[in-house]
Amino acid sequence: MSTPLVGIVMGSDSDWPLVQKAADTLTAFGVAFDVRVISAHRTPDLAFDYAANAEARGLKVIIAAAGGAAHLGGVLAAHTVLPVIGIPVAGGALNGLDALYATLQMPAGIPVATVTLGSAGPVNAALLAVQILGTADPDLRAKFHAYKDELKSKVAEGNAKVRAQRAQ
C-alpha cells in the first residue's frame, strides 16, 4: 500500500457514516489516505502529535470533520504547515450551525478551508484535496479534468431527459 497523502480525522466515530464519503471519493481518484478518530478536546495531545508529525509521515493535506464546538480543524491547522480542510458536521441543538461557525472562524494565520454541511461536505473536502494534490501531480490533475467532464455529461443527460419528458 502506498504512503497516505491525505489524513482524514474526525472528532468521533459517530462521524464516520458521513465522513466515509470523503474516503470513497479519494479511493475513486486512487489517492491513498489514512483515517483517525481524534478529539480536539478529549485527546488534545494526540491531536497535537498527529498534526505536528503529519508532514514527516508524508501527508500533504488533512481533512478534519467535527461537530459541535468543531475545534478539530483549527487545532490541527495550528500545529502543521499542511493545508487543512474542515468539514462541519451537522447535529446537536443548532443542527451544525455551531460547527460551521467554529470551522469558519479561524484567526489570521491559522487557515482552515471549510466545506458545506451535509453529505456534499465530505465529497467536496476530498475533491479539494485532490485539486491541491493535482497541482503537483499531472496524472491526478488529468483525472480531475475527466471528473469535471463527467459532471458536464450528467447535466447534459439530465437536460435531454427533462426536455424529452416535457415534449411528450
Order of alpha helices (4+ residues) and beta strands (2+ residues): beta-alpha-beta-alpha-beta-alpha-beta-alpha-beta-alpha-alpha
